[in-house]
Amino acid sequence: MDTTHDRLAGDAQTSRVSLFTPLRVGRELSLSNRLAVAPMTRVSATAGGHATKQMADYYEAYAAGGFGLVITEGIYTDKAFAQGYLFQPGLADDAQRDAWRTVVDRVHKHGGRVVAQLMHAGALSQGNPYRATTKGPSAVLPAGQQMAFYRGQGPYQMPEAMTADDISEVINGFAQAARRAQEAGFDGVEIHGANGYLLDQFLTAHTNLRQDRYGGSLDNRLRLTADVIDAVRRATSANFAVGVRCSQGKVNDFTHKWEGGEADAAQIFGLLGALPIDYLHTTEFEAWSAAFGKGGPSLAALARKHVAVPVLANGSLHDAMQAAGMIERQEADFVSLGRGALTHADWPDRLRAGEAHETFDRGLLAPIADLANADRHRAERSLAVGSAALLKR
């Protein structure tokens, strides 16, 4: 009978070809494998939005543990309405840029590559010291409640509808943040167009009631994303990787689906695929599950059908066989891990060695999803395990 170790070693061998082969993204982003760390909000920067030594330790651990690509948490892009959470890091000025250099260097030291995710929270902002109000595509109250583990409380504010000048400020903010990211040494940027944040708010019909060139048709609702991508590309060099993330579900509405189903997906991915991007990052709760109805293709598979660039799939892919399956079925070119990476920063090295992966512990993100809480929780758990072992002697 196979032992657990034998089974894990077999899984590692089965997954090796698909998950541990190199991949080139864009002109010069060469990845050692198909495993990326997903962007995860950690609200652990200084109050002024500067990356810290603790953050550098955190990101370095992923590169040291074998991940080929590390994608940062969402980084706010301007000192107007972009910031979503207190203690979120920024790339809105040169001091914030300089604080990221240590993080980048620490990842590069282990041969990893690192991409900065650029984010504008829009109407979902719940902690912004620069502005007391929020802005979005239209004055529509966001569904759901602010997230307590990111220090939020109660319902979201009613946002103000963005003016043409506000939209120009958004586009310029993304472009200048991307320029600073390249100056800090990042290998690329990922434009956050997912999870209900600003660009997704413009894409979503019920949060975008505009009657100008940014509202109405799906093409118009995707126009801001297109304008941001074009501006970021102009602000950076041709060899600097530019990706974009998209999703159906949102942090304040997990069950949302695109209204037009596969037809909308084909149009959205067709439009994004025609833009100057180097990869497309899709995220669903389960990356391999049907995006619409039962038995149909996954969102990643639909993306891969309509774009010529590599597709990065995210969603419960801490199961190595599911992760490998996405690539082997040609539904994705590489995969990103959230909960698996939080559980084991050395997840890739463990898979190579056939070592067991523990179940994700939600205590790592509660009551606050910051690094201090995670470190404290691990220390308390380690102490409890050690005490239990002593009692058994």
Number of C-alpha atoms within 10 A of each C-alpha: 4 8 8 12 13 13 14 21 19 15 17 24 15 15 22 17 15 20 28 21 14 15 17 14 20 20 11 13 19 16 21 19 23 27 26 28 27 26 20 16 16 24 25 21 21 15 12 14 24 22 25 17 14 14 21 19 14 17 21 24 19 25 26 20 18 24 30 26 28 24 20 22 20 26 26 26 29 23 16 21 26 31 31 26 23 21 23 25 32 29 31 23 16 14 14 21 23 18 21 26 17 19 25 24 19 20 26 18 12 17 17 26 24 28 25 28 27 26 28 28 29 26 30 30 26 27 21 20 16 12 14 11 16 26 25 30 28 21 19 18 16 21 14 13 17 21 18 14 15 23 16 16 12 11 14 20 20 17 20 17 18 18 13 11 9 16 17 14 16 24 22 19 26 27 23 20 29 31 23 23 28 21 16 21 19 24 23 27 27 26 28 27 25 23 23 28 23 28 28 29 26 29 28 22 17 11 21 21 18 18 10 10 12 22 22 16 13 17 16 18 25 22 19 24 24 20 17 21 24 16 18 25 21 14 18 21 12 13 15 23 24 26 26 22 21 23 22 23 19 18 16 18 15 14 11 14 15 18 12 11 12 17 10 13 20 17 15 19 20 16 17 22 19 13 16 19 24 24 23 26 26 28 23 24 15 16 24 23 18 17 23 16 10 8 9 13 17 22 28 28 24 21 29 23 16 18 20 15 19 21 28 28 34 28 21 20 23 22 13 21 14 16 27 26 19 24 22 15 10 15 23 31 24 28 28 28 24 18 20 24 21 21 17 19 21 19 26 27 16 18 22 18 14 19 17 14 17 10 11 15 14 13 15 21 18 15 14 18 21 20 18 15 18 20 12 13 17 14 12 12 13 12 12 12 11 11 11 11 10 9 7 6 5
